């Protein structure tokens, strides 16, 4: 029996698993003992990755839609040439940016990089990813506050913190490995800030159920009270930050009385939170989608960062303002996809970085992308405006997951070319494709992933591909060759070749991985960046900012702040309820494209779209458990859900899991002005009983 250690490619924890192989079949999956992330533990999703060897039954070759709506299967070379010709034809007819791509945090770093090389460098067009839907806010906040998108923590900080504050985060459901790390910490106070009494809030020592979209006011009020009470680290502020005095003056307007009025919390609760922060020796603040997916998300994330900076809770064990990432390789996408910045980071208009990337790739400056990509929303809006005629998406399902998803359905109708590259040909997006490229799953791929704590870990093939099967890297490379890239693909032949290029692109950057080797990742504990050539790895758990130095030219972190915005979509007399969204169960994942394979998850999941309604509201409208209601959104759409009655949501709120297409039918086309991340959690709605 052969054992292959590889990386789970569901969430951003990136657990390592030992796959036991016999006769090119996975017969057993066991969490890797001793791996610093999950140490012998895994959730049902990772333990079920072996199901992908038996449940994918579609033909392993491309199919192209004919004029009558039926599909014709073609060879890979025919498929590559068809797509390449159509992409070039559309560009010739409508302009360079009339085609676009959308990728995902599920790809390997090497696949991101190659797609960015083909689409951004060669075709000079736009590629965004569904990382935009979850992590763009954190990336922008890190860049502005720290000088680089560099979360400083290690997961071990969860076990070392004496005061853990979770803001808009529900790890019991969304990150069970992270929750397991919290449970190991027997000497902590657990604080949850969330408008819903989530599964995590139900286990907290303190839950602060503030009104939706009032996080920024709460955080500024807390900051003001910390300053008023002199609960700050003046030495740290002086040595490691800039802009504090302006911030101090700014938050004076956020008094306790107004903070309580806006947030709906009692004054005593806010004062209690301030004391908990002050009394903690090692305070860590963790946020995820409850913060990221809002109309003023970047400033909310930075308000969390500001509190960590002013109290000196940065760079020490058990501290930090820590962003919890969503997808398995969102960090790889952010650093190495050539979309918002060059491979390894850096601006497209920085001539030094342009020269360096050109040197590494052995190309001319003119062969490189010239500017950051258009954002996801701009791509969809561009299609609906008739400006973009071709779209290529990779292992993502925007017909389901895009906010206000009927706008994506309308966009597809206007495309002349819609290429869907996925494991499955029956997703809501794949069923609309003009060309479908079937890719193998992660159990047959190789490459690298970077998790939420900057840990580079290997994906290695557990079983060999069958005849005619292709992985994502081979598909992208095939299209690139058919486009006529020629020598521009030299050095990009395999994922390992690409890994070596990305290492050199990272040299001297904060995310430097020049000390990481392809062979060294095999059966390893993973390696957190930065890890530079010549360095010796002395610890598997490393954090940034221990020296109080950040990535701005001054070496200091910045206090960044701005007055709360007026809610662009407030509740009204007609739309009096807030439609909140999030994860449903541990077993479900995103649009359920992958987890539908797992029999155990299928047996226990709820089949139809549902939502949670407050008990008093249900009684007022004579709605009982499992009754159906039609929910009408201010975006003009409506959908049917059945009701689960609970006291864990407030009377002004309806909460729906994201795993059903009905959910994002109702979410709004509203975005944070800096990150362009959608505000998934606050659509004004009303409902009628059916």
Secondary structure as GFF3:
##gff-version 3
##sequence-region A 1 690
A	DSSP	beta_strand	2	7	.	.	.	ID=ss1
A	DSSP	beta_strand	16	22	.	.	.	ID=ss2
A	DSSP	beta_strand	25	31	.	.	.	ID=ss3
A	DSSP	alpha_helix	44	47	.	.	.	ID=ss4
A	DSSP	three_ten_helix	49	53	.	.	.	ID=ss5
A	DSSP	beta_strand	63	65	.	.	.	ID=ss6
A	DSSP	beta_strand	71	73	.	.	.	ID=ss7
A	DSSP	alpha_helix	76	94	.	.	.	ID=ss8
A	DSSP	three_ten_helix	96	98	.	.	.	ID=ss9
A	DSSP	beta_strand	99	103	.	.	.	ID=ss10
A	DSSP	alpha_helix	109	116	.	.	.	ID=ss11
A	DSSP	pi_helix	117	122	.	.	.	ID=ss12
A	DSSP	beta_strand	126	129	.	.	.	ID=ss13
A	DSSP	three_ten_helix	130	133	.	.	.	ID=ss14
A	DSSP	alpha_helix	136	146	.	.	.	ID=ss15
A	DSSP	alpha_helix	157	160	.	.	.	ID=ss16
A	DSSP	beta_strand	163	167	.	.	.	ID=ss17
A	DSSP	alpha_helix	171	174	.	.	.	ID=ss18
A	DSSP	alpha_helix	176	184	.	.	.	ID=ss19
A	DSSP	beta_strand	189	193	.	.	.	ID=ss20
A	DSSP	three_ten_helix	201	203	.	.	.	ID=ss21
A	DSSP	beta_strand	206	208	.	.	.	ID=ss22
A	DSSP	alpha_helix	215	228	.	.	.	ID=ss23
A	DSSP	alpha_helix	234	240	.	.	.	ID=ss24
A	DSSP	beta_strand	241	242	.	.	.	ID=ss25
A	DSSP	alpha_helix	244	250	.	.	.	ID=ss26
A	DSSP	three_ten_helix	251	253	.	.	.	ID=ss27
A	DSSP	alpha_helix	256	263	.	.	.	ID=ss28
A	DSSP	alpha_helix	267	279	.	.	.	ID=ss29
A	DSSP	beta_strand	283	287	.	.	.	ID=ss30
A	DSSP	alpha_helix	289	292	.	.	.	ID=ss31
A	DSSP	alpha_helix	297	310	.	.	.	ID=ss32
A	DSSP	beta_strand	320	323	.	.	.	ID=ss33
A	DSSP	alpha_helix	330	336	.	.	.	ID=ss34
A	DSSP	alpha_helix	351	361	.	.	.	ID=ss35
A	DSSP	three_ten_helix	365	367	.	.	.	ID=ss36
A	DSSP	alpha_helix	376	384	.	.	.	ID=ss37
A	DSSP	beta_strand	390	394	.	.	.	ID=ss38
A	DSSP	alpha_helix	398	401	.	.	.	ID=ss39
A	DSSP	alpha_helix	406	413	.	.	.	ID=ss40
A	DSSP	beta_strand	417	422	.	.	.	ID=ss41
A	DSSP	three_ten_helix	430	432	.	.	.	ID=ss42
A	DSSP	beta_strand	435	438	.	.	.	ID=ss43
A	DSSP	three_ten_helix	442	444	.	.	.	ID=ss44
A	DSSP	beta_strand	447	450	.	.	.	ID=ss45
A	DSSP	beta_strand	455	459	.	.	.	ID=ss46
A	DSSP	alpha_helix	472	482	.	.	.	ID=ss47
A	DSSP	three_ten_helix	486	489	.	.	.	ID=ss48
A	DSSP	alpha_helix	495	506	.	.	.	ID=ss49
A	DSSP	alpha_helix	518	521	.	.	.	ID=ss50
A	DSSP	beta_strand	527	528	.	.	.	ID=ss51
A	DSSP	beta_strand	557	558	.	.	.	ID=ss52
A	DSSP	beta_strand	577	582	.	.	.	ID=ss53
A	DSSP	three_ten_helix	595	597	.	.	.	ID=ss54
A	DSSP	alpha_helix	599	604	.	.	.	ID=ss55
A	DSSP	beta_strand	610	614	.	.	.	ID=ss56
A	DSSP	alpha_helix	615	620	.	.	.	ID=ss57
A	DSSP	beta_strand	628	633	.	.	.	ID=ss58
A	DSSP	beta_strand	638	646	.	.	.	ID=ss59
A	DSSP	beta_strand	653	657	.	.	.	ID=ss60
A	DSSP	alpha_helix	661	665	.	.	.	ID=ss61
A	DSSP	beta_strand	683	689	.	.	.	ID=ss62
###
